[in-house]
Amino acid sequence: MTVFAGGASAFGASRLGPVRVGLLGIGTVGAGTFNVLARNQHEITRRAGRGIEIAAVADLDIARARELVAAHKGDAVNNGDPVRVTDDALSVVRDPSIDVVVELIGGYGIALKLVLEAIAHGKHVVTANKALLAVHGNEIFAAAREKGVMVAFEAAVAGGIPIIKALREGLTANRIDWIAGIINGTTNFILSEMRDKGSSFEAVLKEAQQLGYAEADPTFDIEGIDAAHKVTIMSAIAFGIPVQFERAHVEGISSLQATDIRYAEQLGYRIKLLGITRRREHGIELRVHPTLIPTRRLIANVEGAMNAVWVKGDAVGHTMYYGKGAGAEPTASAVIADLVDVTRTLTVDPGNRVPHLAFQADAMADLPILPISEVESAYYLRLRVADEPGVLADITRILADAQISIDAVLQREPAEGEHQTDIILLTHVTIEKQCDQAIARIEALPTVVSKATRIRLEDLN
Amino acid sequence: MTVFAGGASAFGASRLGPVRVGLLGIGTVGAGTFNVLARNQHEITRRAGRGIEIAAVADLDIARARELVAAHKGDAVNNGDPVRVTDDALSVVRDPSIDVVVELIGGYGIALKLVLEAIAHGKHVVTANKALLAVHGNEIFAAAREKGVMVAFEAAVAGGIPIIKALREGLTANRIDWIAGIINGTTNFILSEMRDKGSSFEAVLKEAQQLGYAEADPTFDIEGIDAAHKVTIMSAIAFGIPVQFERAHVEGISSLQATDIRYAEQLGYRIKLLGITRRREHGIELRVHPTLIPTRRLIANVEGAMNAVWVKGDAVGHTMYYGKGAGAEPTASAVIADLVDVTRTLTVDPGNRVPHLAFQADAMADLPILPISEVESAYYLRLRVADEPGVLADITRILADAQISIDAVLQREPAEGEHQTDIILLTHVTIEKQCDQAIARIEALPTVVSKATRIRLEDLN
């Protein structure tokens, strides 16, 4: 069955038969990919110039896979041919009739084996697996280059937002200065709720789990690991360096206090979990942590489970990309965009394809990832102090000695009968180890009665 | 001179010589392109796999062209070869040694002739010329298909924001529902200033001209023509239809009152000049006009000369793309991204390239552009009325008869001794001709003392 009715095309490609896809994993994103491909087959074929057909589906839950396939019986997506359903994913990656393997299993166990095996069998690969690429990307891309196949991964970062394409193809004129992204919807939802309702992290996490915005085991999200996988991939693409997840500095939001969100608001800032990567003279910063950003910045107003990536290039200036970072169909949107890209490059000389990590493999930079102690940032400091004269003077003297300038101070009036109070300081940009040393000296003051709370602050200008 | 030092590449392309570019027009964007290409040559070559070299520059102001070229003497951008400078642009488009022509002259006089002549000579074309493509795009793309060359135009819409790439390649999985864009920086700057300062359009326009944000003859910007050129191009790409600028409905901001901006704010809305294109069952809406949008939408907070495009796709949901829509280097960023794309596709079978208008030429839809009377919108209505009992009842009865629901009413208290007042109504979505008929009946009421002010309102949800 042909999808559109026109006669012979001016484009040679549209005379070719459909591309045959093997889909590994039909959880949320796998089912979304199948559904969107079926629903929009006509629209997609009008763009791609040839059909994209799901030829085989592999899932351990073979009953679920059969049900999905049965629901689409007769749809153009399987082009009249029956879709092969199997629980043996290896048989799909080795099937000579399959052109492209879509890996939606996740993790880096069996997924790594299947991706490498697919490449070894000369198949192009589309994956949404950020963990796999952040940890094993260099090995996978090297294998793919060796075999002249594509590994496409738009869905691995920020769901349906075409941020990989923007960085890798849309901003090629630029020397990228930095990227800062809200790239984990779960934590952004939690932070939005904590701010709106003044609730504690624990209370909001529970709510998020009930609403399905957080997993039963939320560790990967709330501890920043998922965001670190994504920013690791963006860092490699932006700066032409190998993926180096193991060198990322990762802090999550589980120890964040509602108090600090409130004080930040009073000072004109919002707290977001940002993945940041920045070019410095002697290396690259790569870090995930809660961050104060000025409320007037557009990205500070990205609320709920939405994602946004802010990119600063030397020619283009500031750009931002916003949308849903997760979910069945937004992620399927990115998976299928990759399928269309791969379809268009099937007959192309590998040397003319867009390189996996944006830069040609023989032109990678060897800039190191800087240790967190060498990172430059401004800081929010909250100190619990005795309500005595001279406390602020002692603190500001220590900061001055460390050559750390102060941008703002907020001192709470102690409540009736209270003998302690909070001092909040915003510093100018400094090197992290300078800040660490000053904090150690401040905490040693007899009038400072608890450990300092320190949150990094980025102006994003 | 080679730009990076590595040995033989795994990529065939990086062994090819540089791509030779002929640059037509060295005004703001032309000079920006030359400068960015020179400054970032190393970074760009690491991405593209081969050098991009400016071989010839044509400008009527030959002294200016010589000065620019002299300033970059010895830079990698001219790769050791001298750049040919001429005032004869035709000699450049006919030069057999040139691979790609970059047209930055603007307008549709000589630019059309040069682009067609370049195509006829088998050259790929990169252009920032939105007017040319919105009016003559179909002819140009047909000629390019005939000769198997690319016409790339990322810079024609929203400056450095890679929105063409996002629509054409990043969102290929989607049936696009609608696009709404702030795609003219001059008018967005004027509207931001009118709101901030409560000033009149005329006063702010004058200020904008002094600051260089508006041209001496600002007609194209303030009357919405520039935005209409851009949304015409996006409409074609989103829906797979030919460019049809002549069918766009175009209203500018020159008759917008500060009063309405203020009332809109009170009701929770901001007024922006939007380019809107939307798929309806029997056709496509294509329109540019001042529009109320809810202040809580991210795009409502895009201020000053910045641009943003909001895209709703059926799978991806809402996405937004934000950045500088004009200026030398942001626009150069898009021109050079196109040069890199063209460089990568030079050796590619034309059938495998991304189609000019996103959809294959033989798979275009014949959905008509709807006349403005058939457009669906909500409306803001401001009426000057006699301060008498029953006025509001008469007005709301007329709207009810026309089956137009009311979403909000704001009635100003008449000032001491005043006998007239303003009534502001927000309607639900209706067909424009219904609204027109109701307004005619309302204006005929004896208690309504002036013509109604009507501004369209879009919820963007």
Interface residues (C-beta under 8 A of the other chain):
Chain A: F4 G6 G7 S9 A10 F11 G12 A13 S14 G32 V36 L37 R39 N40 E43 I44 T45 R46 R47 A48 G49 R145 E154 G159 G160 I161 P162 K165 A166 E169 G170 L171 T172 A173 N174 R175 G240 L298 N301 V302 G313 D314 A315 V316 G317 H318 T319 M320 Y321 Y322 G323 K324 G327 E329 P330 A332 S333 A334 V335 I336 A337 V340 D341 R344 T345 L346 T347 V348 D349 P350 G351 N352 R353 V354 P355 A358 F359 Q360 A361 D362 A363 A365
Chain B: F4 G6 G7 S9 A10 F11 G12 A13 S14 G32 V36 L37 R39 N40 E43 I44 T45 R46 R47 A48 G49 R145 E154 G159 G160 I161 P162 K165 A166 E169 G170 L171 T172 A173 N174 R175 G240 L298 N301 V302 G313 D314 A315 V316 G317 H318 T319 M320 Y321 Y322 G323 K324 G327 E329 P330 A332 S333 A334 V335 I336 A337 V340 D341 R344 T345 L346 T347 V348 D349 P350 G351 N352 R353 V354 P355 A358 F359 Q360 A361 D362 A363
